[in-house]
Amino acid sequence: MSRKGIVMCVVLFLFLIGCEVPESQAERTKKGMTEQEIEETTKTGEKWEVIRTEEDFLSRYPGLSTDYFNQVRQAELLFEEGENRRLKFESLTKKEDYPRRVELRDEAKSYYMQALTEARKVFDATENAGIASLIERINAPLTQIQREIEGERGMVK
């Protein structure tokens, strides 16, 4: 296994054993949080937002040089745009406006792919654990979209 692979496995393991989820999704729903707000909330209970300042950058990505600030911010902005498109397409029913739904889904996938490319460039250069977490955050909805696309292709055959 390559060094990057080992680092990713260690990061994932530490992430899984070290994170404490303060509330379940059911508890958050009882508090009146919408599905979107639940998804946007990090496991620490704070709402995830795109980094705005170098201080935000340094706290989210400790050990990473500020030379990567613009590149990481770009990846996060692309991810946020992908999330916006995904939430819009998920709000449409499959029969309601199928062409618009497919358009939004494809746009979301494109934004996620661009975000993933930017994040991987930084990870390849730095192997930073925070960037590995960003990559995981991007991969989750991207994988979901790709499964939906594959499911539709299977239905067409």
Secondary structure, DSSP 8 states (H G I E B T S, - for coil): --HHHHHHHHHHHHHHHH---SS-HHHHHHTT--HHHHHHB-TTS-B-----SHHHHHHHSTT--GGGHHHHHHHHHHHHHHHHHHHHHHHS-TTTSHHHHHHHHHHHHHHHHHHHHHHHHHHHHH--HHHHHHHHHHHHHHHHHHHHHHHHHHHH-
